[in-house]
């Protein structure tokens, strides 16, 4: 959802990636050690056979409707941010549990 809002409002990808990666690093330091490997493994779900083409097509469709020129770049930005989402959520669950 955050990646789609980024496409819709034209927020810079590097700003959002820097914020999410910083949050991921901080959570890596404070979450229990058994959750970190599971969290990073959960991030690999977005490179699956079904998920990657669907996310790329979604980003291409949204960027074409909004008349953006870089639909492919938007797609890979969405894929990158979607990879960081499960990592952050699993670490938050480990930190809160």
Z-matrix of the N, CA and C atoms (Angstrom, degrees):
N
C 1 1.451
C 2 1.531 1 110.16
N 3 1.334 2 115.84 1 -40.65
C 4 1.473 3 119.46 2 179.50
C 5 1.528 4 110.21 3 -65.20
N 6 1.318 5 117.31 4 -39.06
C 7 1.461 6 120.86 5 -179.97
C 8 1.527 7 111.27 6 -67.52
N 9 1.322 8 117.47 7 -37.15
C 10 1.465 9 119.74 8 176.75
C 11 1.526 10 111.07 9 -69.10
N 12 1.321 11 117.16 10 -38.07
C 13 1.461 12 119.43 11 175.07
C 14 1.523 13 111.05 12 -64.56
N 15 1.324 14 116.20 13 -33.85
C 16 1.460 15 119.91 14 176.77
C 17 1.518 16 110.57 15 -62.98
N 18 1.330 17 117.22 16 -41.95
C 19 1.459 18 121.16 17 178.45
C 20 1.524 19 110.03 18 -65.77
N 21 1.327 20 116.59 19 -44.22
C 22 1.462 21 120.56 20 -176.10
C 23 1.529 22 112.32 21 -65.85
N 24 1.320 23 117.38 22 -40.73
C 25 1.464 24 120.30 23 -176.29
C 26 1.526 25 113.61 24 -96.84
N 27 1.320 26 117.96 25 -4.53
C 28 1.460 27 120.89 26 177.05
C 29 1.513 28 114.65 27 73.27
N 30 1.314 29 117.36 28 31.68
C 31 1.469 30 121.18 29 178.32
C 32 1.523 31 108.58 30 -73.45
N 33 1.309 32 117.36 31 142.13
C 34 1.460 33 121.77 32 -178.00
C 35 1.530 34 110.65 33 -65.79
N 36 1.325 35 115.33 34 135.75
C 37 1.459 36 121.21 35 -178.11
C 38 1.519 37 111.33 36 -65.87
N 39 1.323 38 118.09 37 -40.57
C 40 1.464 39 119.98 38 -176.93
C 41 1.526 40 112.21 39 -64.72
N 42 1.310 41 118.31 40 -31.88
C 43 1.463 42 121.35 41 177.06
C 44 1.521 43 111.20 42 -66.31
N 45 1.316 44 115.93 43 -46.10
C 46 1.459 45 120.47 44 -179.08
C 47 1.522 46 111.81 45 -69.59
N 48 1.329 47 116.94 46 -38.65
C 49 1.467 48 120.17 47 177.22
C 50 1.532 49 111.10 48 -65.57
N 51 1.314 50 116.98 49 -40.58
C 52 1.462 51 119.74 50 179.19
C 53 1.530 52 111.11 51 -63.48
N 54 1.317 53 117.04 52 -40.53
C 55 1.467 54 120.14 53 179.51
C 56 1.525 55 111.49 54 -67.23
N 57 1.320 56 117.68 55 -44.57
C 58 1.465 57 119.68 56 -177.62
C 59 1.522 58 111.83 57 -71.71
N 60 1.312 59 117.72 58 -36.78
C 61 1.467 60 119.61 59 178.53
C 62 1.535 61 109.89 60 -69.46
N 63 1.331 62 117.56 61 -37.33
C 64 1.459 63 119.83 62 176.05
C 65 1.520 64 111.18 63 -62.78
N 66 1.328 65 116.38 64 -42.86
C 67 1.461 66 120.32 65 176.58
C 68 1.523 67 111.05 66 -62.72
N 69 1.323 68 116.59 67 -39.49
C 70 1.456 69 121.11 68 178.82
C 71 1.536 70 111.67 69 -64.06
N 72 1.303 71 117.76 70 -40.02
C 73 1.461 72 121.55 71 178.96
C 74 1.523 73 110.73 72 -67.18
N 75 1.331 74 116.93 73 -43.39
C 76 1.466 75 120.31 74 178.92
C 77 1.525 76 110.23 75 -63.43
N 78 1.323 77 117.27 76 -43.06
C 79 1.460 78 119.98 77 178.23
C 80 1.522 79 111.87 78 -66.15
N 81 1.331 80 117.45 79 -32.23
C 82 1.467 81 120.57 80 176.84
C 83 1.520 82 111.76 81 -63.22
N 84 1.312 83 116.06 82 -34.23
C 85 1.456 84 120.30 83 -179.57
C 86 1.522 85 112.65 84 -74.52
N 87 1.330 86 117.32 85 -30.76
C 88 1.458 87 120.32 86 -173.22
C 89 1.528 88 115.17 87 -106.79
N 90 1.320 89 118.40 88 -10.23
C 91 1.465 90 119.03 89 178.72
C 92 1.529 91 109.55 90 -83.18
N 93 1.325 92 117.83 91 156.43
C 94 1.470 93 120.15 92 178.26
C 95 1.527 94 111.61 93 -59.28
N 96 1.319 95 115.95 94 148.66
C 97 1.464 96 120.29 95 -172.78
C 98 1.524 97 113.65 96 -64.49
N 99 1.315 98 119.17 97 -25.06
C 100 1.459 99 119.70 98 -179.48
C 101 1.532 100 111.79 99 -78.53
N 102 1.330 101 118.68 100 -14.52
C 103 1.454 102 120.89 101 -179.68
C 104 1.530 103 112.81 102 -88.24
N 105 1.306 104 118.52 103 -23.86
C 106 1.461 105 120.72 104 -176.35
C 107 1.531 106 112.99 105 -62.85
N 108 1.344 107 119.96 106 -49.25
C 109 1.472 108 118.17 107 178.35
C 110 1.523 109 112.71 108 -62.91
N 111 1.319 110 116.64 109 -37.72
C 112 1.457 111 120.31 110 179.55
C 113 1.534 112 110.23 111 -67.17
N 114 1.321 113 117.09 112 -36.49
C 115 1.455 114 120.94 113 -179.91
C 116 1.525 115 111.07 114 -66.62
N 117 1.322 116 116.46 115 -46.04
C 118 1.466 117 118.78 116 -179.73
C 119 1.523 118 111.70 117 -68.63
N 120 1.317 119 117.32 118 -28.98
C 121 1.453 120 120.02 119 174.71
C 122 1.526 121 110.82 120 -71.33
N 123 1.325 122 117.38 121 -33.45
C 124 1.462 123 120.96 122 178.11
C 125 1.526 124 111.41 123 -66.51
N 126 1.313 125 117.14 124 -26.86
C 127 1.461 126 120.17 125 178.33
C 128 1.513 127 113.55 126 -69.38
N 129 1.310 128 117.32 127 -18.06
C 130 1.467 129 120.07 128 -179.00
C 131 1.514 130 112.97 129 -79.32
N 132 1.319 131 117.90 130 -2.02
C 133 1.462 132 120.96 131 -179.12
C 134 1.531 133 111.26 132 -65.74
N 135 1.315 134 118.92 133 -26.44
C 136 1.461 135 121.21 134 -177.25
C 137 1.522 136 113.30 135 -77.91
N 138 1.305 137 118.16 136 -9.08
C 139 1.468 138 119.45 137 177.89
C 140 1.523 139 110.88 138 -98.88
N 141 1.300 140 117.81 139 18.87
C 142 1.454 141 122.26 140 -179.33
C 143 1.522 142 112.49 141 -72.88
N 144 1.308 143 114.39 142 172.00
C 145 1.466 144 121.74 143 -176.58
C 146 1.522 145 111.32 144 -65.62
N 147 1.305 146 117.93 145 -35.03
C 148 1.456 147 121.34 146 -177.89
C 149 1.524 148 112.54 147 -94.41
N 150 1.310 149 117.60 148 -38.15
C 151 1.459 150 120.85 149 -171.31
C 152 1.532 151 112.79 150 -70.40
N 153 1.308 152 118.04 151 -44.98
C 154 1.468 153 120.77 152 -175.88
C 155 1.528 154 112.39 153 -61.63
N 156 1.327 155 120.62 154 -50.03
C 157 1.471 156 118.48 155 179.01
C 158 1.526 157 113.60 156 -63.32
N 159 1.325 158 116.93 157 -34.78
C 160 1.469 159 119.51 158 179.35
C 161 1.524 160 110.26 159 -66.96
N 162 1.330 161 117.38 160 -44.27
C 163 1.467 162 119.98 161 179.47
C 164 1.528 163 111.87 162 -66.71
N 165 1.335 164 116.80 163 -39.28
C 166 1.464 165 119.41 164 177.95
C 167 1.522 166 111.14 165 -65.18
N 168 1.340 167 117.14 166 -41.74
C 169 1.465 168 120.48 167 178.70
C 170 1.525 169 111.12 168 -66.67
N 171 1.321 170 116.68 169 -37.78
C 172 1.467 171 120.57 170 177.52
C 173 1.519 172 110.92 171 -61.91
N 174 1.314 173 116.93 172 -45.55
C 175 1.465 174 120.47 173 179.65
C 176 1.523 175 111.36 174 -66.76
N 177 1.332 176 117.78 175 -38.98
C 178 1.467 177 120.32 176 177.36
C 179 1.522 178 110.86 177 -63.81
N 180 1.327 179 116.98 178 -40.66
C 181 1.457 180 120.28 179 178.93
C 182 1.520 181 112.55 180 -65.68
N 183 1.323 182 116.73 181 -45.49
C 184 1.467 183 120.14 182 -179.72
C 185 1.525 184 110.77 183 -65.17
N 186 1.329 185 116.82 184 -42.69
C 187 1.464 186 118.43 185 -179.03
C 188 1.524 187 112.08 186 -70.18
N 189 1.337 188 118.35 187 -29.88
C 190 1.463 189 119.40 188 177.20
C 191 1.525 190 111.27 189 -73.81
N 192 1.322 191 117.26 190 -34.60
C 193 1.464 192 120.31 191 176.68
C 194 1.525 193 110.28 192 -66.69
N 195 1.320 194 116.79 193 -37.07
C 196 1.456 195 120.78 194 -179.95
C 197 1.524 196 112.87 195 -87.05
N 198 1.330 197 117.19 196 6.19
C 199 1.465 198 124.37 197 177.89
C 200 1.522 199 112.26 198 59.42
N 201 1.322 200 116.59 199 42.29
C 202 1.468 201 121.25 200 173.32
C 203 1.529 202 107.73 201 -89.69
N 204 1.313 203 116.65 202 147.19
C 205 1.459 204 120.19 203 -177.72
C 206 1.514 205 113.16 204 -84.44
N 207 1.311 206 118.60 205 -31.31
C 208 1.463 207 120.86 206 -172.18
C 209 1.529 208 111.31 207 -99.54
N 210 1.317 209 117.39 208 65.93
C 211 1.448 210 121.28 209 -178.99
C 212 1.516 211 112.95 210 -65.05
N 213 1.331 212 117.23 211 -38.50
C 214 1.464 213 120.30 212 178.41
C 215 1.514 214 112.22 213 -65.75
N 216 1.305 215 116.61 214 -41.39
C 217 1.469 216 120.63 215 177.33
C 218 1.519 217 110.97 216 -65.42
N 219 1.315 218 116.38 217 -39.44
C 220 1.460 219 120.14 218 176.98
C 221 1.529 220 110.27 219 -62.70
N 222 1.330 221 117.19 220 -37.46
C 223 1.458 222 121.29 221 179.75
C 224 1.512 223 112.55 222 -65.05
N 225 1.311 224 116.81 223 -44.08
C 226 1.456 225 119.03 224 179.50
C 227 1.526 226 111.48 225 -72.54
N 228 1.323 227 117.86 226 -28.05
C 229 1.463 228 120.22 227 172.93
C 230 1.514 229 111.15 228 -66.73
N 231 1.343 230 115.81 229 -40.39
C 232 1.456 231 119.75 230 177.32
C 233 1.518 232 110.55 231 -65.38
N 234 1.309 233 116.61 232 -39.74
C 235 1.464 234 120.82 233 179.06
C 236 1.525 235 111.28 234 -65.90
N 237 1.320 236 117.17 235 -40.01
C 238 1.461 237 120.50 236 178.03
C 239 1.517 238 112.84 237 -65.88
N 240 1.325 239 116.59 238 -42.66
C 241 1.460 240 119.65 239 178.62
C 242 1.520 241 111.36 240 -70.29
N 243 1.326 242 116.91 241 -32.99
C 244 1.466 243 119.73 242 177.10
C 245 1.525 244 110.87 243 -68.86
N 246 1.307 245 118.15 244 -26.40
C 247 1.466 246 120.77 245 176.56
C 248 1.526 247 111.85 246 -72.79
N 249 1.316 248 116.87 247 -30.45
C 250 1.460 249 120.24 248 -178.83
C 251 1.521 250 112.69 249 -80.80
N 252 1.320 251 118.21 250 -23.29
C 253 1.454 252 121.73 251 -178.53
C 254 1.520 253 114.43 252 -59.31
N 255 1.341 254 118.97 253 -53.59
C 256 1.467 255 118.96 254 179.25
C 257 1.519 256 113.55 255 -62.54
N 258 1.312 257 117.40 256 -32.54
C 259 1.465 258 120.45 257 178.87
C 260 1.527 259 109.82 258 -62.95
N 261 1.312 260 116.27 259 -47.07
C 262 1.458 261 120.54 260 -178.74
C 263 1.517 262 111.44 261 -66.44
N 264 1.327 263 117.38 262 -40.33
C 265 1.462 264 120.20 263 -178.38
C 266 1.529 265 111.23 264 -66.71
N 267 1.323 266 117.75 265 -43.77
C 268 1.474 267 119.76 266 -179.70
C 269 1.517 268 110.63 267 -65.61
N 270 1.321 269 118.36 268 -38.67
C 271 1.460 270 120.21 269 177.15
C 272 1.519 271 112.40 270 -67.89
N 273 1.334 272 117.36 271 -36.01
C 274 1.457 273 119.89 272 175.46
C 275 1.520 274 111.23 273 -64.65
N 276 1.318 275 117.27 274 -39.90
C 277 1.458 276 120.66 275 177.32
C 278 1.520 277 109.65 276 -63.84
N 279 1.333 278 117.61 277 -42.74
C 280 1.455 279 120.83 278 177.70
C 281 1.517 280 113.00 279 -64.73
N 282 1.318 281 116.23 280 -35.36
C 283 1.458 282 120.55 281 -179.02
C 284 1.540 283 110.52 282 -73.78
N 285 1.325 284 116.40 283 -36.89
C 286 1.456 285 120.20 284 -177.92
C 287 1.525 286 112.61 285 -82.33
N 288 1.320 287 116.99 286 -22.29
C 289 1.486 288 119.79 287 -177.49
C 290 1.505 289 112.79 288 -80.82
